[in-house]
Amino acid sequence: MITSFTGFSCQVILIALIILSSSFSCAVTTKTSTKARPFKKIYAFGDSFTDTGNTRSVSGPSGFGHVSNPPYGITFFHHSTNRYSDGRLMIDFVAQSLSLPFLPPYRYLKGNGAYGVNFAVAGSTAINHAFFVKNNLTLNITPESIQTQLLWFNKFLERKGCRGPASSSPECKAAFDDALFWVGEIGVNDYAYTIGSTVPNETIQKLAISSLTGFLEAILKKGAKYVVVQGLPTSGCLPLALTLTPEDDRDNLGCVKSVNNQTHIHNTIYQAKLQALRRQFPEALITYVDYWTAYHTVMENPGRYGFKEPLKACCGSGGPPYNFDVLATCGTPSASACKNPSQYINWDGVHLTEAMYKVLVNMFVNGTFSHPPFNELLDRKLRGG
């Protein structure tokens, strides 16, 4: 991604980080089924693709859309819930598939988080924020990283009386029992922060994967037994990337070839690290969600999944071919939303529609795009393994 965007001004670079933008949060819950649940709670981590309301930034470069403004949330909630979509996210569909309520954001948690907590926050990086500050690559708008989320998780556990691993006390055992750990996509922001800089892709790749591996090792040592990990998506198919790159940098799908290649390599290395963690923690089950291949598969034949607009943003401005303008993004006065978001893969130029998230979750939960299969994880849990 760095080589593709080199030469753009700092303003465009920062505006390009639309993932960071948000305002005030609003927790949403659903009615819970009374049938037996394989998991009683979910702990979620990640960035804006998983964030259900942790971001709270009322400032930022001009041109950022505001996720607390309409038309965010129009499809399912009919008002903004500070989710970066027109409706539900992948983690929402996962919770519903497990007969659990939507996860409350940690920063606005009310109650004891009996059904789980969402620690994901938009703009998060895998690499510690200090790295970007040291290299003068950020305006400190969102200083959170995956390590921040680990600190939040530890504080949450301490409030429940747990200060050690799952086996150290009844309080810790209760916090970890029947818990699914969902580690959503995180790493796209790391590459985005370094657009136009002299920091090599390889450095970001090495540091990001090392940080994520360290995070996973930390929660596994604490007692996480069932862990789902998402890889990076085909971010070269996002209108943001398509708008900011030369037209000769395209693959057979019409997406940005260099960016998709970059994320594919990142995922390949990441999976090798996960395999090492499986050997280190044989009592745990770590499922890898192949976000890249699933997204790519939909892009190969979007009509098969009900999509008519694979590359154009539903909410934005600027018209064809991508309906994306970094100075007038979704949530700003000059932007507008399409009439049928369900026909679009992309919602605001960076994030996906509820319809796309629903398709992807089905591919992960019921299909062949998770390794080992998600059903195997559920079967092992129900067997008490």
C-alpha positions as CSV (number, residue, x, y, z in Angstrom):
1,M,0.0,0.0,0.0
2,I,2.9,2.4,0.7
3,T,4.3,2.1,-2.7
4,S,0.9,2.6,-4.3
5,F,0.2,5.8,-2.5
6,T,3.7,7.4,-2.3
7,G,3.6,11.1,-3.2
8,F,0.2,12.1,-1.8
9,S,0.1,15.0,0.6
10,C,-0.2,14.6,4.4
11,Q,-3.8,16.0,4.3
12,V,-4.9,13.2,1.9
13,I,-3.0,10.6,3.9
14,L,-4.8,11.6,7.1
15,I,-8.2,11.9,5.4
16,A,-7.6,8.5,4.0
17,L,-7.6,7.2,7.5
18,I,-11.4,7.5,7.6
19,I,-11.3,4.4,9.8
20,L,-10.4,6.7,12.7
21,S,-13.5,8.9,12.5
22,S,-16.3,8.6,15.1
23,S,-18.2,10.4,17.8
24,F,-20.3,9.3,20.8
25,S,-21.3,5.8,21.4
26,C,-24.5,3.9,21.9
27,A,-24.9,0.4,23.1
28,V,-27.5,-1.8,21.5
29,T,-28.8,-5.1,22.8
30,T,-31.1,-7.8,21.4
31,K,-33.4,-10.3,22.9
32,T,-31.7,-13.6,23.8
33,S,-32.8,-17.0,22.8
34,T,-33.5,-19.4,25.7
35,K,-32.0,-22.4,23.9
36,A,-28.7,-23.9,25.1
37,R,-25.7,-21.8,24.0
38,P,-22.3,-23.3,23.2
39,F,-20.8,-20.0,24.5
40,K,-22.2,-17.8,27.2
41,K,-20.0,-14.8,26.4
42,I,-17.8,-13.3,23.7
43,Y,-14.8,-11.0,24.1
44,A,-14.1,-9.1,20.9
45,F,-11.1,-7.2,19.8
46,G,-10.1,-5.3,16.6
47,D,-10.6,-2.0,14.8
48,S,-13.5,-0.3,13.0
49,F,-14.7,-3.5,11.3
50,T,-15.5,-4.9,14.7
51,D,-16.1,-1.7,16.9
52,T,-19.6,-1.4,18.2
53,G,-19.1,2.0,19.7
54,N,-15.8,2.4,21.5
55,T,-14.5,5.2,19.4
56,R,-15.0,8.7,20.7
57,S,-13.3,11.4,18.7
58,V,-15.0,14.6,18.0
59,S,-12.0,16.1,16.3
60,G,-10.0,15.2,13.3
61,P,-9.0,16.4,9.8
62,S,-11.7,18.0,7.8
63,G,-13.3,15.6,5.4
64,F,-13.9,12.8,7.9
65,G,-17.4,11.5,8.0
66,H,-19.0,11.1,11.4
67,V,-20.3,7.7,12.2
68,S,-22.7,9.1,14.8
69,N,-24.5,11.0,12.0
70,P,-27.2,9.6,9.7
71,P,-27.3,7.6,7.4
72,Y,-25.1,5.3,9.5
73,G,-27.3,2.5,11.0
74,I,-30.2,3.1,8.7
75,T,-30.8,-0.5,7.6
76,F,-31.2,-2.4,10.9
77,F,-31.2,0.0,13.8
78,H,-32.7,2.9,11.9
79,H,-30.3,5.3,13.7
80,S,-26.6,5.5,14.3
81,T,-25.2,3.2,16.8
82,N,-21.6,4.2,16.1
83,R,-21.0,1.2,14.0
84,Y,-19.2,1.8,10.7
85,S,-21.9,0.4,8.5
86,D,-25.6,0.8,7.5
87,G,-26.4,-1.9,10.1
88,R,-24.9,-4.9,11.8
89,L,-21.3,-5.9,11.7
90,M,-19.7,-9.3,11.5
91,I,-19.5,-9.6,15.3
92,D,-23.2,-8.8,15.6
93,F,-24.1,-11.7,13.3
94,V,-21.7,-14.0,15.1
95,A,-23.4,-13.0,18.5
96,Q,-26.8,-13.7,17.0
97,S,-25.7,-17.0,15.6
98,L,-24.7,-18.0,19.1
99,S,-28.0,-16.7,20.6
100,L,-26.2,-14.0,22.5
101,P,-27.0,-10.2,22.7
102,F,-25.0,-7.7,20.8
103,L,-21.8,-6.9,22.6
104,P,-21.6,-3.6,24.5
105,P,-18.6,-1.4,23.9
106,Y,-16.1,-1.5,26.8
107,R,-15.9,2.3,27.2
108,Y,-19.7,2.5,27.7
109,L,-20.2,-0.8,29.5
110,K,-23.3,-0.8,31.8
111,G,-23.6,-3.8,34.1
112,N,-21.1,-6.6,34.5
113,G,-20.7,-7.7,30.9
114,A,-22.3,-11.1,31.6
115,Y,-22.6,-11.9,27.9
116,G,-19.2,-10.4,26.9
117,V,-17.6,-7.1,26.0
118,N,-16.4,-5.5,22.8
119,F,-12.9,-4.0,23.2
120,A,-12.4,-3.2,19.5
121,V,-12.0,0.5,18.7
122,A,-11.9,2.2,15.3
123,G,-8.4,3.4,14.3
124,S,-6.6,0.8,16.3
125,T,-3.3,-0.5,15.1
126,A,-1.5,-3.7,15.8
127,I,1.8,-1.9,16.5
128,N,2.1,0.1,19.7
129,H,1.2,3.7,19.1
130,A,4.6,4.9,20.3
131,F,6.1,3.6,17.1
132,F,4.0,6.0,15.0
133,V,4.7,8.9,17.3
134,K,8.4,8.2,17.1
135,N,8.3,8.2,13.3
136,N,6.1,11.3,13.2
137,L,3.3,9.3,11.5
138,T,0.2,10.3,13.5
139,L,-1.7,13.2,14.9
140,N,-2.6,11.2,18.1
141,I,-6.3,11.1,17.1
142,T,-6.7,7.5,18.1
143,P,-3.7,6.3,20.2
144,E,-5.2,2.9,20.8
145,S,-3.6,-0.4,19.7
146,I,-4.2,-4.0,20.3
147,Q,-2.1,-3.6,23.4
148,T,-4.5,-0.9,24.6
149,Q,-7.3,-3.4,24.2
150,L,-5.4,-6.0,26.2
151,L,-5.0,-3.4,29.0
152,W,-8.7,-2.8,28.9
153,F,-9.4,-6.5,29.1
154,N,-7.2,-6.9,32.1
155,K,-8.9,-3.9,33.8
156,F,-12.3,-5.6,33.1
157,L,-11.1,-8.8,34.6
158,E,-9.8,-7.0,37.7
159,R,-13.2,-5.4,38.3
160,K,-14.6,-8.9,38.3
161,G,-12.1,-9.9,40.9
162,C,-9.8,-11.7,38.5
163,R,-6.1,-10.8,38.7
164,G,-4.4,-13.9,37.3
165,P,-5.0,-16.8,34.9
166,A,-8.3,-18.6,34.6
167,S,-7.2,-21.3,37.0
168,S,-6.1,-18.9,39.7
169,S,-9.5,-18.1,41.3
170,P,-13.3,-18.8,41.0
171,E,-13.7,-15.2,39.7
172,C,-11.2,-15.9,36.9
173,K,-12.7,-19.3,36.1
174,A,-16.1,-17.6,35.8
175,A,-14.7,-14.9,33.5
176,F,-13.1,-17.4,31.1
177,D,-15.6,-20.3,31.3
178,D,-17.7,-20.7,28.1
179,A,-16.0,-17.6,26.5
180,L,-15.3,-17.2,22.8
181,F,-12.5,-14.8,22.0
182,W,-13.0,-13.1,18.7
183,V,-10.0,-11.2,17.4
184,G,-11.2,-9.2,14.4
185,E,-9.2,-7.7,11.6
186,I,-6.5,-5.4,12.7
187,G,-3.5,-4.2,10.8
188,V,-5.0,-2.2,7.9
189,N,-4.5,1.0,9.9
190,D,-0.8,0.2,10.4
191,Y,-0.1,0.2,6.7
192,A,-2.4,3.2,6.2
193,Y,-0.4,5.3,8.8
194,T,2.8,4.8,6.8
195,I,1.4,5.8,3.4
196,G,3.9,8.1,1.8
197,S,6.6,7.6,4.4
198,T,10.0,5.9,4.2
199,V,9.0,3.1,6.5
200,P,9.1,-0.1,4.5
201,N,6.1,-2.4,4.2
202,E,8.3,-5.2,5.5
203,T,8.9,-3.3,8.8
204,I,5.1,-2.8,9.3
205,Q,4.4,-6.4,8.5
206,K,7.0,-7.7,10.9
207,L,6.1,-5.4,13.8
208,A,2.3,-5.8,13.3
209,I,2.4,-9.6,13.2
210,S,4.8,-9.7,16.2
211,S,2.5,-7.5,18.2
212,L,-0.6,-9.6,17.3
213,T,1.2,-12.8,18.1
214,G,2.2,-11.4,21.5
215,F,-1.4,-10.4,22.2
216,L,-2.7,-13.8,21.3
217,E,0.0,-15.5,23.5
218,A,-1.1,-13.2,26.4
219,I,-4.8,-14.2,26.3
220,L,-3.9,-17.8,25.7
221,K,-1.7,-17.8,28.8
222,K,-4.5,-16.3,30.8
223,G,-6.8,-19.1,29.8
224,A,-8.5,-18.4,26.5
225,K,-9.4,-21.7,25.1
226,Y,-11.5,-20.9,22.1
227,V,-10.1,-18.2,19.8
228,V,-11.2,-17.0,16.4
229,V,-8.7,-14.8,14.5
230,Q,-9.5,-12.8,11.3
231,G,-6.9,-12.1,8.7
232,L,-6.8,-8.9,6.7
233,P,-9.4,-8.3,4.0
234,T,-8.8,-7.6,0.3
235,S,-8.4,-3.9,1.1
236,G,-7.4,-3.2,-2.4
237,C,-11.1,-3.5,-3.3
238,L,-12.1,-0.6,-1.1
239,P,-13.1,2.6,-3.0
240,L,-10.6,4.5,-0.8
241,A,-7.7,2.5,-2.2
242,L,-9.1,2.6,-5.8
243,T,-9.5,6.4,-5.6
244,L,-6.0,7.1,-4.4
245,T,-4.0,4.7,-6.7
246,P,-3.1,4.9,-10.4
247,E,-5.4,3.0,-12.8
248,D,-2.6,0.8,-14.0
249,D,-2.3,-0.8,-10.6
250,R,-5.3,-3.2,-10.9
251,D,-5.9,-6.9,-10.8
252,N,-8.4,-9.1,-12.6
253,L,-11.2,-8.0,-10.2
254,G,-10.6,-4.3,-10.9
255,C,-9.1,-3.9,-7.4
256,V,-5.7,-2.4,-6.4
257,K,-3.2,-5.2,-7.2
258,S,-0.3,-4.0,-5.0
259,V,-2.5,-3.6,-1.9
260,N,-4.2,-7.0,-2.3
261,N,-0.8,-8.6,-2.8
262,Q,0.5,-6.9,0.4
263,T,-2.4,-8.1,2.5
264,H,-2.2,-11.6,1.1
265,I,1.5,-11.9,2.0
266,H,0.7,-10.5,5.5
267,N,-2.0,-13.1,6.0
268,T,0.3,-16.0,4.9
269,I,3.0,-15.0,7.4
270,Y,0.3,-14.5,10.1
271,Q,-1.1,-18.0,9.6
272,A,2.3,-19.5,10.1
273,K,2.6,-17.7,13.4
274,L,-0.9,-19.1,14.4
275,Q,0.3,-22.6,13.6
276,A,3.2,-22.1,16.0
277,L,0.8,-20.9,18.7
278,R,-1.3,-24.0,18.2
279,R,1.7,-26.1,19.0
280,Q,2.5,-24.0,22.0
281,F,-1.0,-24.1,23.3
282,P,-2.4,-27.6,22.3
283,E,-5.3,-27.3,24.8
284,A,-6.7,-24.3,22.9
285,L,-8.5,-24.2,19.6
286,I,-7.5,-21.4,17.3
287,T,-9.6,-20.9,14.3
288,Y,-8.4,-18.7,11.4
289,V,-11.0,-16.8,9.5
290,D,-9.9,-16.3,5.9
291,Y,-11.3,-12.8,5.4
292,W,-9.1,-12.2,2.3
293,T,-10.2,-15.3,0.3
294,A,-13.9,-15.0,1.3
295,Y,-14.0,-11.3,0.2
296,H,-12.1,-12.2,-3.0
297,T,-14.6,-15.0,-3.7
298,V,-17.5,-12.7,-3.5
299,M,-15.8,-10.2,-5.7
300,E,-15.3,-12.9,-8.4
301,N,-19.0,-13.3,-8.7
302,P,-20.9,-10.6,-6.8
303,G,-24.2,-11.4,-8.5
304,R,-24.3,-14.8,-7.0
305,Y,-24.5,-13.2,-3.6
306,G,-27.0,-10.6,-4.5
307,F,-24.7,-7.7,-5.2
308,K,-25.0,-5.3,-8.2
309,E,-22.3,-2.8,-7.1
310,P,-19.0,-4.5,-6.1
311,L,-16.7,-1.4,-6.1
312,K,-19.0,1.6,-5.7
313,A,-19.7,3.0,-2.2
314,C,-23.3,3.2,-1.2
315,C,-22.9,6.2,1.0
316,G,-20.6,9.0,-0.3
317,S,-20.2,11.6,-3.0
318,G,-18.5,12.0,-6.3
319,G,-20.6,9.7,-8.4
320,P,-19.2,6.9,-10.7
321,P,-17.1,4.9,-10.7
322,Y,-16.5,4.7,-6.9
323,N,-18.8,7.4,-5.3
324,F,-16.0,8.3,-3.0
325,D,-14.5,11.7,-2.2
326,V,-12.0,12.0,0.6
327,L,-13.3,15.5,1.3
328,A,-17.0,14.6,1.4
329,T,-17.3,11.2,3.0
330,C,-20.4,9.5,4.4
331,G,-21.9,11.4,7.3
332,T,-21.0,14.8,6.0
333,P,-23.7,17.2,4.6
334,S,-22.7,16.7,0.9
335,A,-22.8,12.9,1.0
336,S,-25.9,10.8,0.5
337,A,-26.7,7.1,0.6
338,C,-28.0,4.7,-2.0
339,K,-31.6,3.5,-1.8
340,N,-30.7,-0.2,-1.6
341,P,-27.6,-0.8,0.5
342,S,-28.2,-4.6,0.2
343,Q,-27.1,-4.4,-3.4
344,Y,-23.7,-2.9,-2.5
345,I,-20.6,-4.5,-1.0
346,N,-19.2,-1.3,0.3
347,W,-20.9,1.1,2.5
348,D,-18.8,4.3,2.9
349,G,-15.7,3.8,0.9
350,V,-13.8,1.9,3.6
351,H,-16.3,-0.3,5.5
352,L,-18.8,-2.8,4.3
353,T,-22.6,-3.0,4.2
354,E,-24.6,-5.1,6.6
355,A,-25.5,-7.3,3.6
356,M,-21.8,-8.0,2.9
357,Y,-21.0,-8.7,6.5
358,K,-24.0,-11.2,6.6
359,V,-22.6,-13.0,3.5
360,L,-19.1,-13.2,5.0
361,V,-20.3,-14.5,8.4
362,N,-22.2,-17.2,6.6
363,M,-19.1,-18.2,4.7
364,F,-17.1,-18.3,7.9
365,V,-19.6,-19.9,10.3
366,N,-21.3,-22.3,7.8
367,G,-18.8,-22.5,5.0
368,T,-15.3,-23.4,4.3
369,F,-13.5,-20.1,4.9
370,S,-12.4,-20.8,8.5
371,H,-9.6,-23.2,9.5
372,P,-10.3,-25.4,11.3
373,P,-14.0,-25.0,10.5
374,F,-16.1,-22.9,12.9
375,N,-18.4,-25.9,13.3
376,E,-15.5,-27.9,14.6
377,L,-14.9,-25.3,17.3
378,L,-18.6,-25.4,18.3
379,D,-18.6,-29.3,18.3
380,R,-15.5,-29.4,20.5
381,K,-17.1,-26.9,22.9
382,L,-20.4,-28.8,23.1
383,R,-18.4,-32.0,23.8
384,G,-16.7,-30.2,26.6
385,G,-13.3,-30.6,25.1
